[in-house]
Amino acid sequence: MGPPVTTASPATAPPAAAKSTAPTLLNVNGIEVIYNHVILVLKGVSLVVPEGGIVALLGANGAGKTTTLRAVSCLLSGERGQVTKGTIEYKGEKINGLTAYDLVRRGVVQVMEGRRCFAHLTVEENLLTGAYTRGASRAQVAADLEKVYAFFPRLKTRRTSQSGYTSGGEQQMTAIGRALMAQPKMILLDEPSMGLAPQIVEEIFGIVQNLNAKEGVSFLLAEQNTNIALRFAHYGYILESGRVVMDGAARELAENEDVKEFYLGISKEGRKSFRDAKFYRRRKRWLA
């Protein structure tokens, strides 16, 4: 089932029943991932990202979200991991075995968990590193830089500051802006809300939605903050112990009783504490 695609705001998004007719950009089909030749992490994960879509990969810490992103971005080898089964296709072309450099040139860029800015470089120098693989002219790079600053006005005011001395939100903006400098068709965004204040998280996700609507950039984002991810995404997949246990339109997942109880802390009886959530019941229902 393909994710429904819309560029509207969460408040005005069309009903979940509206299905996407957009072509498939990324197709992950039944992949298994093993680390150190022995540790099985992903167990037959399948997902689809359409052109112009925002797809959320949800689940608790250790569910396999980051491993899925690394499998797509061809970064597993640096962690002694490998895809042992299944296929990953981008624009209909199998990309298993490509290098991360090859994939960036094809239009897929990952923003790593923890932002990973070059702390000793200025904000602008960090952004310029994103254009390194393109071989673009100075005029093209300068134009793209101004476009990034239009999306991230705060970065323009901090352009000469060392990234290591900027706030967590500014570093996340720098990391996303650096990815944009590569002119990607799809960005893999790993835990964009981690360590950020709620107001900054809202701002980051608003920028993601704006980039999707105005630039047509597709997003596959891994996120533990289920509430905000489902507000801004078009479609979602929930991972448990390396398996996809549920998927559907974001609005449908947000209204699902299991998702509300075990990820949003809300049951029919009202809000519940994390301690009260009985995960074994959920696993029995979802993995049966």
C-alpha positions in Angstrom: 0.0 0.0 0.0 1.5 3.3 -1.0 1.6 6.3 1.4 -0.9 9.1 0.6 0.9 12.3 -0.4 -0.2 15.8 0.5 1.6 19.1 0.9 -1.1 20.6 3.1 -0.6 21.5 6.8 -1.5 18.9 9.4 -4.7 20.8 10.2 -5.9 20.8 6.6 -4.6 17.4 5.4 -7.1 15.4 3.3 -8.8 12.3 4.6 -6.6 9.3 5.1 -8.6 7.4 2.6 -7.1 9.5 -0.2 -4.5 7.3 -1.8 -1.3 8.4 -3.5 -0.9 8.2 -7.2 2.7 9.4 -7.0 5.4 7.1 -8.4 7.5 5.2 -6.0 10.8 6.8 -5.1 12.2 4.3 -2.6 11.2 0.6 -2.3 12.6 -1.4 0.6 11.6 -5.0 0.1 12.0 -7.6 2.9 15.5 -6.7 4.0 17.5 -8.4 6.7 20.5 -6.8 8.3 23.2 -8.5 10.3 26.0 -6.9 12.4 29.3 -8.5 13.0 28.2 -11.5 10.9 26.0 -12.8 13.8 23.6 -10.2 15.2 20.3 -10.1 13.3 18.8 -6.7 13.7 16.3 -6.3 10.8 14.0 -9.2 10.0 12.2 -8.7 6.7 11.5 -4.9 6.8 9.6 -3.6 3.8 8.5 0.0 3.2 7.7 2.5 0.4 8.4 6.2 0.0 6.6 7.9 -2.8 7.9 11.0 -4.7 6.9 14.0 -2.6 6.1 12.0 0.5 6.9 12.3 4.2 7.1 8.8 5.7 7.7 8.3 9.4 9.6 5.3 10.8 8.4 4.9 14.4 9.3 2.7 17.3 11.1 2.6 20.6 14.8 2.9 21.0 16.5 -0.3 19.6 13.6 -1.1 17.3 15.8 -0.9 14.2 14.9 2.6 12.9 18.5 3.9 12.5 19.6 0.6 11.0 16.9 0.8 8.4 18.1 4.3 7.5 21.7 3.2 7.3 20.8 0.3 5.1 19.1 2.7 2.7 22.0 5.2 2.8 24.6 2.5 2.3 26.3 3.4 5.6 26.1 0.0 7.2 29.7 -1.1 6.4 31.1 1.6 8.7 29.2 -0.2 11.6 30.2 -3.7 10.4 26.7 -4.3 9.2 25.4 -5.7 5.9 22.1 -6.4 4.1 22.0 -10.2 3.8 18.5 -10.6 2.3 16.0 -8.4 0.4 16.4 -5.5 -2.0 16.5 -1.7 -1.8 15.5 0.2 -4.9 15.7 3.9 -5.6 13.9 5.2 -8.7 13.5 1.6 -9.7 17.3 0.9 -9.6 18.7 -1.6 -7.1 21.1 0.3 -4.8 22.4 -2.5 -2.6 26.1 -2.4 -2.6 26.6 1.2 -3.7 28.8 3.5 -1.7 27.3 6.4 0.3 29.1 8.8 -2.1 27.4 7.2 -5.1 24.0 7.5 -3.4 24.5 11.2 -2.5 25.2 11.8 -6.2 21.9 10.1 -7.1 20.0 12.4 -4.7 19.8 10.6 -1.3 21.3 12.2 1.7 21.2 11.2 5.4 21.1 13.6 8.3 22.6 11.6 11.1 21.3 11.3 14.6 23.0 13.8 16.9 23.4 16.3 14.0 27.1 15.6 13.5 28.2 19.2 12.5 31.9 20.0 12.0 32.3 21.8 15.3 35.4 23.8 14.3 33.9 25.1 11.1 31.5 28.1 10.9 27.8 27.5 10.1 28.4 28.7 6.5 31.4 26.5 6.0 29.4 23.5 7.2 26.7 24.3 4.7 29.2 24.6 1.9 30.5 21.1 2.5 27.2 19.8 1.4 27.8 21.0 -2.2 31.2 19.3 -2.4 30.0 16.3 -4.5 28.1 18.4 -7.1 31.0 20.1 -8.9 28.7 23.2 -9.2 29.9 26.6 -10.1 30.4 29.3 -7.5 27.4 31.1 -8.7 25.2 28.0 -8.4 26.5 27.3 -4.9 26.0 30.9 -3.8 22.4 30.8 -5.1 21.7 27.5 -3.3 23.2 29.0 -0.1 20.8 31.9 -0.3 17.9 29.4 -0.8 19.0 27.6 2.4 19.1 30.8 4.3 15.6 31.6 3.1 14.4 28.4 4.7 16.6 28.9 7.8 16.8 32.7 8.5 18.4 32.0 11.9 21.4 30.4 10.2 22.1 33.5 8.2 22.5 35.5 11.3 24.9 32.9 12.7 26.7 32.2 9.5 30.1 33.2 10.9 29.7 31.5 14.2 31.5 28.2 14.9 29.0 25.4 14.8 30.3 24.0 18.0 29.1 27.1 19.8 25.6 27.2 18.3 22.5 25.8 20.0 21.2 22.2 19.4 18.4 23.6 17.3 20.8 25.6 15.2 23.0 22.6 14.7 20.0 20.5 13.5 19.1 23.3 11.1 22.7 23.4 9.9 22.7 19.6 9.3 19.5 19.8 7.3 20.7 22.8 5.4 24.0 21.0 4.6 21.9 18.1 3.2 19.9 20.6 1.0 23.1 21.9 -0.5 23.6 18.5 -2.2 20.2 19.1 -4.0 18.7 15.9 -2.8 15.5 14.2 -4.0 15.2 12.5 -0.6 16.5 13.2 2.9 16.8 10.4 5.5 16.3 12.2 8.8 17.3 10.3 12.0 15.8 11.4 15.3 15.4 15.2 14.4 13.7 16.0 17.8 16.4 14.4 20.0 17.6 16.7 22.7 15.6 19.7 21.5 13.0 21.8 23.3 9.4 21.3 22.2 9.2 24.8 20.5 12.4 24.1 18.5 11.1 20.6 17.5 7.9 22.3 16.2 10.1 24.7 14.2 12.2 21.9 12.7 9.2 19.8 11.6 7.6 22.9 10.2 10.7 23.5 8.1 10.6 19.8 6.9 7.0 20.3 5.8 7.9 23.5 4.1 10.8 21.9 2.2 8.5 19.1 1.2 5.8 21.4 -0.1 8.0 24.0 -1.8 11.0 22.0 -3.0 9.4 18.6 -3.5 11.9 16.9 -1.2 10.8 13.5 0.0 11.6 12.5 3.6 12.0 9.2 5.4 12.4 10.1 9.0 13.1 7.9 12.1 11.5 9.4 15.2 10.7 8.3 18.7 8.4 11.3 19.2 5.3 9.6 17.7 3.0 12.4 18.4 4.7 15.1 16.3 5.9 12.6 13.6 2.3 11.5 12.9 1.2 15.2 12.8 3.5 16.1 10.0 4.0 12.8 8.1 1.7 11.4 5.4 2.3 7.7 6.2 4.0 5.7 9.0 5.6 2.4 9.8 6.0 1.1 13.3 9.0 -1.1 14.1 9.2 -3.6 16.9 12.4 -5.7 17.4 13.4 -5.3 13.7 10.0 -6.0 12.2 7.3 -3.8 10.8 4.3 -4.5 13.0 1.9 -1.9 11.8 1.7 0.7 9.0 -0.9 3.0 7.6 -1.8 6.6 6.8 -0.5 8.9 9.6 -4.0 10.1 10.5 -5.2 6.5 10.9 -2.2 5.5 13.0 -2.7 8.5 15.3 -6.3 7.3 15.9 -5.4 3.7 16.4 -6.1 2.6 20.0 -2.9 0.5 20.3 -0.7 3.4 19.1 -2.5 5.9 21.3 -2.0 3.6 24.4 1.5 2.4 23.9 3.2 5.4 22.1 1.1 8.4 23.1 0.2 7.2 26.6 -3.5 7.7 26.0 -6.1 5.0 26.6 -9.9 4.9 26.7 -9.5 5.6 30.4 -7.4 8.7 29.8 -3.7 9.3 30.0 -1.5 6.5 31.4 2.0 6.5 32.8 4.7 4.8 30.9 5.0 2.3 33.8 1.4 1.2 33.4 1.8 0.3 29.7 1.8 -3.5 29.3 3.9 -4.0 26.3 3.6 -7.8 26.3 -0.1 -7.3 25.4 0.7 -5.2 22.5 3.4 -7.6 21.2 0.9 -10.5 21.5 -1.6 -8.6 19.4 0.8 -7.2 16.8 3.2 -10.1 16.3 0.6 -12.9 16.5 
